[in-house]
């Protein structure tokens, strides 16, 4: 890591870290969307950490600020890992399976940003296809 040359550089680093933490916090705002990434042992072994980082990065790139990204334990579908649950207020939650970094970015762009579900990725064992 290079040496800091000014207080402004330090402030930029601090703000970037704060923005990243804000995306990972849970807020009680009315319009807050929650994304939960399964980070139990099976999820981590399947690449959930990379998935979560891709989701956070895509939210930042798209400047989407009303989303909290959190990790959760076992969701019960180990064969479908990595798992991602999307929760909108007053709508049924949706669990996506086999979510790699690319699919995580797709969830942000399609489901979060445009309101379109990724029907081919929803775990249908517990959820009917939702229109």
Secondary structure, DSSP 4 states (H G I P E B T S, - for coil): -PPP-SHHHHHHHHHHHHHHHHHTS----TT-EEEEEE-SHHHHHHTHHHHHHHHHHHHHHTT--SEEEEEES--S-GGG-S-EEEE-TTS--EEE-S--HHHHHHIIIIIIHH----GGGB-TTT-----
